[in-house]
């Protein structure tokens, strides 16, 4: 028989086990609910709004007409308007040197004199012979009038006088070759000789340059060769000087160089500029033309494609890709020659993230 105390003990164990089971059930229920909520949240994120379903925030501008000038930059060199290396015509010994380095000399100034003592003596000899022959010719002229001398003898003396005169002129020419004169007004460079030096026709004495005027030599690519002609104006700058100088084209080579496919041109620098030195490197700007009705866009607006270029226009709040053609490129802008008109709204930022028909909202619109 089961006693009353044993029944009470069994009842107590049953109640305790039931409470434990209920506690475990509640815990499992809570865990399942939390897991279910997490999955719903993930499912909600996965099935949420797709990118592009909301307006994309970008920046843009309204296309407008502007004026631009088309130009190219090429390299050039400043050269003297006239420059030559002074050299003697004959072999000789230097007896006089008048080469004021860095100084101005006028045309015809005697710069170098070679020894000409032998030529001077020969000249005096010929001059004496001419004097004697001239007196003889005068006497024979009187005799010829009274037929005291034959015409043949008179002609012979006359030829002798002419021959002596020719010898005198030849000697004077040889004497002039012993002198080196300034060929034009200019500045003398550094001299290379001194008195007593024995020189030859290949000996460089010094360089003389005309610095009142300067010329500018430069080359332009073949495709721009038709844009330059005599009288065209160019501008240039030199290193260390921000000032722009003007020059007028005086001539072109009239032929494209095969090795470089460039056309050589030469211009005369306008005015006198003491700060410009021959031989200086110059950056030459050649103005090719002007367009007063150009549409310019920032280069980041352009979307390069395999064969074409596009920009994104906004029509009715939606993105629309439009094919364009470009022209002159400047530092940060590029000319649009076709595809858009004045007043079109163009996207300037975020162009790589937009698709056709995407809704667009502007954070900044430049007008």
Secondary structure, 3 states (H helix, E strand, C coil): CCCHHHHHHHHHHHHHHHHHHHHHHHHHHHHHHHHHHHHHHHHHHHCCCCCCCCCEEEEEEECCEEEEEEEEEEEEEEEEEEEEEEECCCCEEEEEECCCCCCEECCCCEEEEECCHHHHHHHHHHHHHHHHHHHHHHHHHHHHHCCCCCHHHHHHHHHHHHHHHHHHHHHHHHHHCCEEECCCCEEECCCCCCCCCEECCCCEEEEEEEEEEEEEEEEEEHHHHHHCCCCCEEEEEECCEEEEEEEEEEEEEEEECCCCCEEEEEEEECCCCCCCCCCCEEEEEEEEEEEEEEEEEEHHHCEECCCCEEEEEEECCEEEEEEEEEEEECCCEEEEEECCCCCCEEECCCHHHCCCCCEEEEEEEEC
